[in-house]
Amino acid sequence: MKPSDPCQAAAKARRRPGPAKPRAPRQLRGRQRVARILDAAEEIIAELGIDASTTTAIAARAKASVGSLYYFFNGKAAIIEALAQRFATLSCTVTTATARDGEDTPLRRVVLDLAALIDARPAFSAVFDACCRRDHAKHRFRECRRRSADRWPCSS
C-alpha cells in the first residue's frame, strides 16, 4: 500500500485514541489548579457573562495552559457544571450553618444569608440560569439533591 492510500489513512485514524477524558485531580497541586480554574471562570463569567466567556480566557486568568484546563474539564459546559456544584455546596453550607444557630431559625434569616451569598458571588445567577435552561441539568440537580439528602439537611 502506498502511504497516500485512503484505506491506510482510515485504518491509522481508527487506531488513534480519542480525546482524553477529563480527570479528577489526585494531588494537592491538581486540586489547587482546578480551584484556580473555577475561580477564574467565576470572575470571567461575572465580568463578561457565560456566552462571552471562553476556555482560553479562563485558562489565561487562571495562569494555566488551555491543555491543563482540558485535562480536568471537557470544556466550558463542564466548567459551568462544576461551578454550579460549587455554588450548590456553598448554598447548603450557608443554609445548614444558619439552621444550626437555632431550632426556630426564621425563614427570613435563611433567605437573607442566601441573598448575601448570591450577592458575594456575581456569577451565581448566570450559572444558575444556564443550568436551568438545560433539562438534563435540572434532572442532575434533582438527582444530586436526592443523593445528598442524608448529608445536608437543607437538601431535603
C-alpha positions as CSV (number, residue, x, y, z in Angstrom):
1,M,0.0,0.0,0.0
2,K,1.1,3.5,-0.8
3,P,1.4,6.0,2.1
4,S,-1.3,8.1,0.4
5,D,-3.7,5.2,0.1
6,P,-7.1,6.4,1.7
7,C,-7.7,2.9,3.2
8,Q,-4.4,3.0,5.0
9,A,-5.1,6.5,6.3
10,A,-8.5,5.4,7.5
11,A,-7.0,2.4,9.3
12,K,-4.5,4.7,11.0
13,A,-7.3,7.1,12.1
14,R,-9.2,4.2,13.7
15,R,-6.2,3.2,15.7
16,R,-5.7,6.7,17.2
17,P,-7.1,7.1,20.6
18,G,-9.9,9.6,21.0
19,P,-9.7,12.8,23.1
20,A,-8.6,12.2,26.6
21,K,-11.4,12.2,29.2
22,P,-11.1,14.8,31.9
23,R,-9.5,13.6,35.1
24,A,-10.2,14.3,38.7
25,P,-7.2,15.8,40.5
26,R,-5.4,13.4,42.8
27,Q,-2.7,15.6,44.2
28,L,-2.9,18.8,46.1
29,R,-1.4,20.9,43.2
30,G,-4.0,19.4,40.9
31,R,-6.8,20.4,43.3
32,Q,-5.3,23.8,43.6
33,R,-5.2,24.2,39.8
34,V,-8.8,23.1,39.5
35,A,-9.7,25.7,42.2
36,R,-7.8,28.4,40.3
37,I,-9.6,27.5,37.0
38,L,-13.0,27.6,38.7
39,D,-12.1,30.9,40.4
40,A,-11.0,32.3,37.1
41,A,-14.2,31.0,35.4
42,E,-16.3,32.7,38.1
43,E,-14.6,36.0,37.6
44,I,-14.8,35.9,33.8
45,I,-18.5,34.9,33.9
46,A,-19.2,37.7,36.3
47,E,-17.5,40.2,34.0
48,L,-18.5,39.0,30.6
49,G,-21.4,36.6,31.0
50,I,-21.4,32.9,30.1
51,D,-21.8,33.3,26.4
52,A,-18.8,35.7,26.0
53,S,-16.6,33.6,28.3
54,T,-14.1,31.3,26.6
55,T,-11.9,28.5,27.8
56,T,-8.9,30.4,26.5
57,A,-9.8,33.5,28.7
58,I,-10.5,31.3,31.7
59,A,-7.1,29.5,31.3
60,A,-5.3,32.8,30.9
61,R,-6.9,34.3,34.0
62,A,-6.1,31.1,36.0
63,K,-2.5,31.3,34.7
64,A,-2.8,27.8,33.3
65,S,-2.5,26.4,29.8
66,V,-5.6,25.6,27.8
67,G,-4.3,22.0,27.8
68,S,-4.3,22.0,31.6
69,L,-7.9,23.2,31.6
70,Y,-8.9,20.4,29.2
71,Y,-7.0,17.9,31.3
72,F,-9.6,18.5,34.1
73,F,-12.7,19.7,32.1
74,N,-14.2,18.7,28.8
75,G,-15.0,22.3,28.0
76,K,-16.9,25.3,29.1
77,A,-20.1,23.3,29.9
78,A,-18.2,21.1,32.3
79,I,-16.7,24.2,34.0
80,I,-20.2,25.7,34.4
81,E,-21.5,22.4,35.9
82,A,-18.5,22.4,38.3
83,L,-19.3,26.0,39.3
84,A,-23.0,25.0,39.8
85,Q,-21.9,22.2,42.1
86,R,-19.6,24.6,44.0
87,F,-22.5,27.0,44.4
88,A,-24.9,24.3,45.5
89,T,-22.4,23.1,48.1
90,L,-21.9,26.7,49.3
91,S,-25.7,27.3,49.5
92,C,-26.2,24.1,51.6
93,T,-23.3,25.1,53.8
94,V,-24.8,28.5,54.4
95,T,-28.3,27.2,55.0
96,T,-27.1,24.4,57.3
97,A,-25.0,26.9,59.3
98,T,-27.9,29.3,59.6
99,A,-30.3,26.5,60.7
100,R,-27.8,25.2,63.3
101,D,-27.9,28.6,65.1
102,G,-31.3,27.8,66.5
103,E,-34.2,25.3,66.1
104,D,-36.6,28.1,65.2
105,T,-34.5,29.9,62.7
106,P,-36.8,32.3,60.9
107,L,-37.1,31.8,57.1
108,R,-36.2,35.5,56.7
109,R,-32.8,34.9,58.1
110,V,-32.1,31.9,55.9
111,V,-33.2,33.9,52.8
112,L,-31.0,36.9,53.8
113,D,-28.0,34.6,54.3
114,L,-28.6,33.0,50.9
115,A,-29.1,36.5,49.3
116,A,-25.7,37.6,50.8
117,L,-24.0,34.5,49.3
118,I,-25.5,35.3,45.9
119,D,-24.5,38.9,46.2
120,A,-20.9,37.9,47.1
121,R,-20.8,35.6,44.0
122,P,-21.8,37.7,41.0
123,A,-21.6,34.6,38.6
124,F,-24.1,32.7,40.8
125,S,-27.2,33.9,38.9
126,A,-25.7,33.4,35.5
127,V,-24.5,29.9,36.3
128,F,-27.9,29.0,37.9
129,D,-29.8,30.4,34.8
130,A,-27.5,28.4,32.4
131,C,-28.1,25.2,34.3
132,C,-31.8,25.7,34.5
133,R,-32.0,26.2,30.7
134,R,-30.9,22.7,30.2
135,D,-33.4,20.0,31.1
136,H,-30.8,17.4,31.8
137,A,-29.1,19.8,34.3
138,K,-32.4,20.0,36.1
139,H,-32.6,16.3,36.3
140,R,-29.0,16.1,37.5
141,F,-29.7,18.7,40.2
142,R,-32.7,16.8,41.4
143,E,-30.7,13.6,41.4
144,C,-27.8,15.3,43.3
145,R,-30.3,16.7,45.9
146,R,-31.8,13.2,46.3
147,R,-28.4,11.6,46.9
148,S,-27.2,14.3,49.2
149,A,-30.4,14.4,51.4
150,D,-28.6,12.4,54.1
151,R,-25.6,14.6,54.2
152,W,-27.2,18.0,54.1
153,P,-30.5,18.7,55.8
154,C,-31.1,21.6,53.5
155,S,-31.3,19.3,50.5
156,S,-34.5,17.5,51.7
